[in-house]
Amino acid sequence: MEAARPRGRRRRARRGTVDRPLNTRLIRVGSVVLAPALFALLFSISTTRALARPQLEPVFDGAAAAALGAELSTEFPARVPGSDEAERAARWYTETISALGLEVEEDVWNAELVDLGEVELRNLVTVVPGRSEEAVVLVAHRDNAGTGQRRGENASGTAALIELARGFAPQRAVPAPLPNRTLILVSTDAGAYGGAGAARFARTSPYAPQALAAIVLDGLGGGGRPRLAIAGDGSSSPARALVKTASARISEQVGRTPSMPSVFTQVVDLAIPYAAAEHGPFIAEGIAALSLTTGASNTAGDLPGGLPEGRLGQLGRATEALLGSIDISVGAAFQTPDAVFLEDRAASGWTVRLMLIVAIVPFALGILDLVARGRRSGLPFIPALRALRTRLLMWLWAGVLLWVGGLTGVLPTGAALPLPPTSSFVVDANVAGLAVLALAFVVGWLVARRPLIPSSPPTPEERLAGYTCALAWLGFVALVIALARPFALAFVLPSLYAWLWLPLRFRLWRRIGIYVIGLLGPVGGILLLGRELDLGPVDAALYLAGLATVGYVSIFAVLLTLAWLAAAAQLAALVFGRYGPYTRAPLFRRTAPERGQG
């Protein structure tokens, strides 16, 4: 006789049914493909040797540099790009360099900058010829954001640039030293407003094609721990040898290694990509570059008051030694492949990309199986797809409103540059304009959502169809990201593997928890960007919108974000019990007359 089934114990649902739609075994088997990618990543981690130290000790004079910085910041305290004081500061720099016996070339152009409009900018370029046409570029911006604004104040960088130039100037009867490689000194404009001068030089200067490496000096008088900024405007990184050598030369002079971005910060910067410092355009053009600065965030500048002679001397000598190391290097590789730096080691970027791409394989297998089983069981996919289409159109409407915000001045427009985090649209947001845009979005959603209002509770089959279509669309978005910008998968992967389990029947609080976990990728990216720029979460999100309206974040990236949001919206409706399959409902319902009435 068959044993009696224990009371109170539910029978486990059969795999492939509405109650148990996911093939977890297939997902686990698909996870095996992660092992080779993980091994490739681990084996790519290696140490890099620093370039040799120059035989001559650096002679950078910190006191002289501090005096130059004090003169610049005192005589020209408000060097806002395009202003008369900025022009006088440029003349002061030219006269100071010319007094050393070096020539200065001027590059003048117009650019539209956020909060300033169209202004006239000028780069000042000094060339120290070397035995080779290969060049090393030394960059410092001389502008600032105005009197009393620490952010963007770089009198220390300009002073260090002049003091380093003194070492290559002729001394009375003694001819100027002849370096092995040509040295190019660039005093850029609009560094405090997105680095327009650095971008101009990297993209248009006739000297840029010969550039082997670029070193940017920014905020050396910040007073904090020395820091190397390495993120570029593209999915590339500075040469490992350059980063390692810069770290070694700074450590020798300061007594401690400079700080660098965390691994996750580097991946986020490669994913957006985003570079607040002036070395970004150089990396985008294939030139190995980094920025030497101080402080914990990208908004730090020189401290108010006099520049610290000791720290300025240490970093100036470290820069001089770094220039010497590059100058005497023979056959050193300065390519700019993507890489992730781990203190004294680095992982090859291609292995990180491979790991991120392979990570979507188990999800893709699970979704393909879910779609196939759904088709065999006759799930109502058409209404679910139409519901997803409606939500996608609504988020595209949000993208149109973003564009309208740029046209109306609610959000910024201008050159495609990283915006200053203290831009007026962030610190003094147009609340009324933003409210009108939000209201327009809400009105559009109220009109478009009528076919999505559930007239009756959806059946389990309709809910599963809604989940399947949203997850399949999410997988398609992830595939496009993997092909176009693999590092951006870091934002998407949490949503893939958290929301994959939503079709299972959980209690409401568990569904909400799973949904929130899926939001950690984009929310974490916004919080991390806000931390870099000293912005709160709301201001950081508004800042990202500004990057989109000025064109620094591409339209393609914006469209992918809106596509992801459409899937997230449909899944949110399912999680919170507000989902209804698409129905063709008339705008005005008319009740049929009862029998017997005219």
Buried (B, 14 or more C-beta within 10 A) or exposed (E): EEEEEEEEEEEEEEBBEBBBBBBEEBBEEBBEBBEEBBEBBEEBEEEBEBBEBBEEEBEBBBEBBBBBBBBBBEEBBBBBBBBEBBBEBBEBBBEBBEEBBBEBEEBEEEBBBBBBEEBBBBBBBBBBBBEEEBBBBBBBBBBBBBEEBBBBBBBBBBBBBBBBBBBBBEEEEEEBBEBBBBBBBBBBBBBBBBBBBBBBBBEEBEBBEBBBBBBBBBBBBBBBEBBBBBBBBBBBBBBBBBBBBBBBBBBBBBEEBBBBBEBEBBBBBBBBBBBBBBBBBBBBBBBBBBBBBBBBBBBBBBBEEBBBBEBBBBBBBBBBBBBBBBBBBEEBEBEBBBBBBBEEBBBBBBBBBBBBBBBBBBBBBBBBBBBEBBEEBEBBBEBBBBBBBBBBEBBBBBBEBBBBBBEEEBBBBBBEBBBBBBBEBBEEBBEEBBEBBEEBBEEBBEEBBEBBEBEEEBEBBBBBBBBBBBBBBBBBBBBBBBEEBBBBBBBBBBBBBBBBBBBBBBEEEBBBEBBEBBBBBBBBBBBBBBBBBBBEEEBBBBBBBBBBBBBBBBEEBBBBBBBBBBBBBBBBBBBEEEBBBBBEEEEEEEEEEEEEEE
